[in-house]
Amino acid sequence: MPRATFTLKSIVFVDRKRGQDTFDGLREATNRNARVEVSPMPGPKKTIRAGLAAVSSGGKVIVKTGGYNEDIRIAGHDVTVRI
């Protein structure tokens, strides 16, 4: 099985209802019925923390509105978080 490579992105999408932290974060939404054999699967991250971990310095984390029950620290990150 091929290994997934981790690449930082300039824009990462987060959606707590439709996302998964194993998704790449490059798309705002994903078609869960699609049979895609790529890793990581295209789609939004589930948590803001995973979005922050995946975004490159100077990038943006775009968060879908909703309740996110997580502790995050944005200080020290050169990113923009937009809801």
C-alpha positions, 0 to 999 in steps of 0.5 A, spaced: 500 500 500 502 506 498 504 511 503 500 518 503 505 524 503 503 530 508 503 537 504 502 543 507 496 547 503 495 555 503 487 554 504 484 548 508 477 547 509 474 545 516 467 542 516 465 538 523 459 535 520 461 532 513 469 532 514 474 527 516 481 529 519 484 524 514 481 528 508 486 532 505 482 539 507 483 542 499 475 541 498 469 545 501 465 538 501 466 531 498 461 526 495 461 520 500 458 516 495 464 516 490 469 511 490 475 514 490 482 510 491 486 516 493 489 517 499 488 522 503 481 523 500 479 530 497 474 533 502 474 538 508 478 536 515 473 535 521 477 539 526 480 546 526 486 543 530 487 538 524 486 544 519 491 548 523 496 542 522 495 542 515 495 549 513 502 552 511 504 559 514 501 565 511 495 560 509 487 560 511 483 555 515 476 556 512 471 553 518 464 552 516 459 555 521 457 550 527 459 548 534 466 545 535 468 542 542 476 543 542 481 547 545 486 550 540 491 555 540 492 560 534 497 564 537 504 563 534 501 561 527 501 565 522 495 563 519 488 567 518 482 563 520 475 565 517 468 562 519 
